[in-house]
Amino acid sequence: MTEFHISATNVPLRGTLRVPADKSISHRAAILAALAEGDTRIENFLPSETTRATLHCLRALGADIESVEPTTLVVHGRGVHSLREPSDVLFCAGSGTTMRLLAGVCAGQNFLSILDGTPALKRRPMARIAEPLRAMGATILARAEGRLPPLAVRGAPPLRGIDYTLPVASAQVKSAILLAGLFADSPTIVREPSASRDHTERMLRALGVQTSVGDSRAVCVHPISKLQAPSSIAIPSDFSSAAFLIVAATLVTRSDIQIAGVGVNATRTGLLDALGRMGAQIEIENAREESGEPVADLSVRSAELRATQVSGGEVPRMIDEFPILAVAATQARGETIVRDASELRVKESDRIAALVQELRKMGAQIGERVDGFVIAGPTPLRGARVDAHADHRLAMSLAVAGLIARGETVIDGWECVADSFPDFGETLCA
């Protein structure tokens, strides 16, 4: 286990920088390119622990993926029916995205696949994908009464198209069903209680898959016999990674930074809305579209914050940003309240319990709720020894807290930042 040391800075954050590529889009680009016919060049692919797990699993399924450079792949796609039965367990490392999306793909194959992962991944709920995939005709076996990994997936092509309503908005579950729907005998419809990130739908449309959306909370995918490879896919920088620097620049006095080429898909940018209500100074500049995704440059200046409330449909749009929102809330005037976010309990860690435990060590006035938390501020933070709980987003949020805390903060388990932003420590302290 590694540790990271950080102390408060009196130096404002300034300059222009880039953050790593979008993790969610990287996973999806590799999977869909492997199912397409022809060569796809993927530019700005994220080389992280979780995306490498997806590549490892795809290669074990017979995909031909060439690493040209650390962030450039060429996928030599052989078609939707080209995958083969793996000779060993598909090890998904700690990646819930890898396991859930590939379970959808494997459900449409005429062979057996077993998907496993780290102890942390074995604790993440999989009944939410097992239930709809079983309804489509696949056999899904799991431990703990079918709730927890590893998963054994026996495909049954063609699957049955279904009309399924998600009990909780989840882009991973939605994507698993849509990917399985490509191998069905009729259209598959997924309905959500509120809109979650739509990268899978966008990429499917870009690849020519017939989709139709009845409203903002439903998406339909039609079966395919062929998927034509695009010549290239350019992946934008990850908004979730940019979020840590956005909050750092907001909190460190006299800061003024620009973050280039960030994905600003509206299903991902709930944090911008929340911070805007809190008084943050964030400008969206040079807005454009690249490979079907909205992209922009972000300009951030330091600002004094006031408290806000987050609940309902805004939660899925910022589900990965609550740890760093909590850090911002410690410095906001008033009481910040988060509700309807019980999904945080089943991420890489129980993010509600872990946030409360670790930020209290630093002096934060934070209270735990079943579906969220309450934070009173502004509160001066103090350096402390804290634990990342094997959660990359918690680790980076604690580092930002350490940047404004009195004294030194030591973060145990820092190695987990390799899941999405391996150079975050160097970037933050540069």
N, C-alpha and C positions, 0 to 999 in steps of 0.2 A: 504494500500500500504506500502510495506517495502522498506527500503533503505540499501545500502551497501557502506561502507566507505573503501577506500584503498589509500595508500600513496606509493610513490616511495621507492624502496628497494635498499640498498647497498649490500645485501646478495645474492650471486649467487644461482640459482636454481640447486639443485643437488639431486641425488638419483634415485631409480627405483619406478615406480608407475603404477597403472592401472586406466583407465578411464571407465565410465559406458558402458554398452552393446550398441550395434548398434540399434538405434531407428528404422530405416527403416526395418531391418531384424526382429526385435521383432514383429512389426505389422504383417508382412507377415507370420511369423512362426505360430502365434496364429490363423490367419484366415485359413491357409491351413490345420493346424492340426485339426481345428474344422470341416472341410469338409472331412477329411479322415476317414477311418474305422479302429478302434483300438486306443490304447493308445499311446500318444506321450509325452515324457518327454522333456521339453524345459529348458535347463540349461543356466544360465547367462541372463535371460530375464530382460529387462530394466523396472524397476518400476518407471514410470514417469506419469505425468498428461495425456499425450497424449496416451500412451500405455494402461493406465487404462481405457481410454475412449473406446478403441477398445475392451478390455475385457468386459466392461459393455455392449456394443452393441451386442457382440457375445452371451453373456449370455441371453440377452433379445430376441435373435433370437433362443434360445433353446439349445445353446452349453453348454456342461458340462465341465467346466474348474475348476480345483482344484489348489489352491495356496498352495504348499507344504512349501515353504520358500519364503522370499521376492523376490528372483531372480530365483526361480524354480517353474515351472508350470507342471502339468500333465493334458493334454487335452484328455478327453475320447470321441474320435470321433465316430460319428454314421453314417457317410456317406454323400455323396454330396447332397442327397435329404432329409436330416434330419432336416433342418431348418424349423422354424414355424413362422407364422405371429406374430410380436410383438404386445403386448397389449398397448403400449405407443410409444411415439416418441423416436427414437434412438438418444440420445444426444451425439454428437461427440466432445464436449468440444471445444477446439481451434484447433483440429487436422484435417488439410486438407487431410492427408494420410488416416485417419479413414473414412472420408466421401467419398472420391473418390474411395478407394478400395472396401468399403462395398457397394457403389452404383453399382459397377460391379457385385458383388455377388448377391445383391438383384434383379438386373435386370433379373437374371435367375431363380427366385423363383415365384411360382404361388400364390403370395399374394401382398398386399400393404405394403410398408415401407415408413416412413417419417423420414428423417434425418435432424437434426438441430444442432446448435452449439452456441458458444459465439458470441457476436457482432463482434469480429474480424474475426471469420470464416464466418459470414454472408456477409462480404465484399469480400471474395475470389471468383474468377471466376469459375463457374461450367458448363458453356456452352460447354467447351472443352471436358467434359465427356458426357454431355447430348446429344450432336449431334451424336456421334458414337453409343451410347446405343439406341437411338431412331432408328437409321438405322438398328440395330439388331432386332428391334421389340418391345422393352420395351417402356412403356409410362413414360416420365419424365416431371414433372411439377416443375417449380421454379418461383421465383418472378423476377421482373425487366426484363421482356421479356425473361424469361427462363435462365437468366445469373447467378443469385445469390441464395444462400440458404435461407430458407430451401428447400430441395428436396423431392418431393413425387415420389416414384418409384413403378410402377405397373409392375411386372414381366410378361413375356410372354414366358414361356418355351414350346418347344425349341426355342431359339433365332436363328436368321439367322447369319451364318458365313459371315464376311465381309473382304474386303481388304481395309485397312484404312491408309491414310498417315497423320501423325500428322503435324499440321502447325508449332508447336514449340516442340522441344524435351522436353519430360516430363515423368519421370519414373512413376509418380502417374497416369497420364492419360493412358499411355501404360499399366500399371498393371490393371487398371479398365477394359480395353477392353479385356485383356488376361483372366482375371478371369471370365468375362461374356462369353468369348469364350468356357470355359469349359462346358457351358450349351447350346451350339449352335448345329445346325444340320449338320454343315460342318466346315472345318477348318477356323480359323480367323487369318488374317495376319495384323500386325502392322508395318508400315514403319516410320522411324524417319529421320529428316534432319541431325541429328548428334547423336552419341550414348549417351544414358543416362544410369543411373545405372541399372544393370541387375539382381538384387537380386531375383525378381519374377521368371524370366526364369530359373535361377540356381536352385531355390527351387522346381519348377515344375519338372525339369529334375530329381532332386534327389528323388522325389516322384514317378517317373516312368511315368510321363505324356509325351506323344509323342510330341516333338517339333522339328522344323527344322528351321534353320537360313540360308536364302539365301545369305545374306551378313551381314556386321557389322551393318547395319542400318535397318534390317528387322528381325522379329521374327514371327513364325507361331505356333499356339497352336491348337491341335486337341481336339474334344469333348471327354468327358469321361463319363463312367457310374459308375466308382469306383475309389477311390483314396486310396491307401494303406498307412496307417500311418507308419512313420519310428519309430524305438524304441526310438530314441532321436535326438534332434537338439541342438548343442552347438553354441551359438551366440557370435561372436567375439566382442571385444571392438570397440567402434564407432570412426571411423577416424575423423568425424566432431567434436567430443568432444576432441579428441587428438589434433586437429589443434590449439586450443587456447594455449595449453601448448607448442606445437612445436614453435609457434611464441614467446611466453613469454620467453622460453629458448634461442631463437635466439637473442632477444633484450636485455636481462639482462646480463651484462658483466660477463664473467668467468663461465657462467652456463654450466652444463653438466648433462643431464638427460637421462633416459631410460624409454620408455613407452612400457609395455609388452602386447602382444597378441592383436595387433590392426588389424582390417580388412584393407587389402590393395588392395581390388578389384580395378582394373585399371579404372573402370568407376567412381570411387570416388576420385581418388588421383591426380586430376589436380593441387591441391595446392602444392604438392611435386614438380611437374615439374616447376611451377612458382617460388617457393622459390629457387629451384636449380639454375635457371637462374639468380636469384638475389644474389647468392653467399652463401646461407644458408648451414650449415654443418649438413646434415641429412644422417644417414646410416640406410639401411634396413638390418636387421640381422635375422637369424633363420627363414627364409621363409618356410612356410608349408601350407597345406590345411586342414581345419576343417569344416566338414558338408557342403562340396561343395564350401566353400569360402576361398580365399587366405588370410593368416594371417601372421604377422611378428612382430618382436620387432623393435622399432625405437630408435635410439640413436641420440640425438640432442645436439650440442654445440653452444655457442654464436658465432656470426659472424657479420661482417659489410656487409650491403646490398647495392645493386645498383638497379636502377629502371628497370621495365620490362613492357611489354604490354601483355594483355590477351584479346582474341577475338575468334570468330568462334567456332569450335568444342571443344575447351578447356573449354568453359563456362559451359556446362552441367556437366562436370566432376568435377566442383568445385563450383556448384551453391550455396551451403550452406556456403562456406568458404570466400565469398567476404568481409563480415564485418571484419574478422580478417586479411585478406590480406590488407585491407585498413590501418589497424593499422601498419602492417609491412611496408607499403609503406611510411608512414609518416617519417620513419627513414632511408629510402633508398636514395642513392645519385642519383638525376636526377628526371625525370618526369614519373611516373607510369600511364599508360592509360588502362582503362577497357572499352571495346566496346561489343556490341551484347548481353548485359545482361539485357534487358528490363524486363525479367522474374522476376528480383529482385523487381519490382514495386508491385508484387502481392503475396509476401510471407507473413509471419506473420505481417509485416509492409511493407510500401514502403521503402525498405532497401536502395535505392539510396538517397531519400530525407532525411531519418532519419540519415543515416551515415553522410551526408554533414552537416546537422543541428547540430548534437552532437559533431562531431570531430572539427568543427569550434570553438565551445565553448572552446575546449582545445588548440586552437592555430594552428590546422592543416591547411595547405594550400591545400584545396580540393575544386574542382569545379564540379558542377552537369552537367551531360549530359542526354539526353533523354534515352539512353540505357547504361549508365554507369557513370564513373567519372574519373577525372584527379587529381592526387596528386603530389605535388612538395615536395621534401625533400633533405636532412634530416632537420626536424623541431623540435626544443625542444618543448615538450608539457607541458602544465600547468594544474594543478588540477582545476576542475570546478564541478558545479552541473549539471548533465546530466540526461537524461530520457531514459529508456529502450524501450519505445514505445510498451510495452507488447510483446517484441520480445526477446526470450532467447539468440539467437546468437548475437544480438546487445548488450545485457546486458553484456555478457561475454567478448565480444571484447572491450567494454569500460573499463572493469575491467583490462584487459591486458594493455590498454593504460594508465590507472591510475597507473599501476605498474612502469612505466617509466616516469611519469609526475612529475613536480616540485609542491610540495604541495599535499593537499588532494583532492581526487575525490570522490564525493558522487553520487551514481547511484540510482535514484528513480525507483520504479517498479521492484525491484530485484527479487520478488517472481516468475517471469516468468521463471527463470532458472530451475524451477522444471519440465519444459517440457522435458528436456533432461539430465541435469547434476545438480541435486539438491545440491550436496556438492561441487560445483565448488569453491565457495569463500574460504572454508576451505582448499581445495586442493591447490589453488594458493598461499595461505598465510602460508602454513604449513612449 
